[in-house]
């Protein structure tokens, strides 16, 4: 049975939800699955915008068959050929042998890589700013390399201000039957998944996202149709502002997240004591994560979200507790920057965790390490608790300074 929604006159969402997929790209946890969005134009010409993942091709084809009703498919626009959006290309060519594939120059090359030289020769290549008349509408294209693959492009139906955005403005999470953002509580149900998607998938490419946002700032956008997650037809500026902050590596929230690793509970006790002190001092946006129990992608999302981190970890095998090392290495690879960080180390002998955490932080851009740096030897003693008080005051002062800085953003 087909499962479709009308987006506008002659334009339909024909996407497919996969609630059984456990990990995206076999890495990132999907507690609520994921949607693969595709769109079908039924005007004088028929145009399909992207396809789907191999796991969902059957439902996808049923959706197309129901809406086309034996009409030919004239065009397939490929904004992004990654297999979660390109798995049905060969099947479509088989079913619709006259279909023209519209894609970027690099998209054409990748069609050949994933499929065959024959399919590559079916491609019509479009470039930056070019328009393609399709019946009663025209599509205009912008190239968006590395958002998040090099072949990515986006397209616009200018008359409607409607953007087919590729992977930009996407989210993790299957759609609940509601397709449009104004049919749901996005901030409650999707914002965390949108942030986690952006930060882990696109986060490294802030400069490239800024290039795309600059192009889109000259367009009169009224609707955004991404390849994952809700279709935006209301309050677009809210989501675009999130992309501005994420791509400039500016925190969304003036708050504190404590990330701790602990083998026997001593480092955890220090982290919890600091959290209580911060709460007593009025810090409202406060979160604590055990890095051994929390998915890496969730922690990266939180690192992007807040202005201040506290890193607490023991020494392990003469170096840094491995989970903390992996977290910092991932943050560094994603170009995270512009944060204030407190460091707490624990070591029973030959303590090295603090030195290793600072070394990795110093390799990141515009990271300020707050004082005092706390060094616990096995377990914190009552006479050392004043150091936590000093650190809490230091963090509070920095949060107030951050509030002043945000006024200039």
Secondary structure, DSSP 4 states (H G I P E B T S, - for coil): ----EEEETTEEE--EEESS--EETTTEE-TT-EEE--EEEESSSEEEE----GGGHHHHHHHHHHHHTT----EEE-S--SHHHHTTHHHHHHH-TTPEEEE-HHHHHHHHHHS-HHHHTTEEE--TT-EEEETTEEEEEEE-TTSSSTT-EEEEEGGGTEEE-TTTT--SB---S--BGGGS-HHHHTHHHHHHHIIIIIGGGHHHHHHHHHHHTTS---EEE-SSSPBB-S-HHHHHHHHHHHHTT--SEEEEEEEE--SSSHHHHHHHHHHHHHHHTT--SEEEEETTTS-HHHHHHHHHHEEEEEEEEEEETTEE-HHHHHHHHHHHHTT--SEEEEEEEE-SSS--HHHHHHHHHHTSTTEEEPSPPEEESSS--GGGHHHHHHHHHHHHHHHHHHHHHHTT-
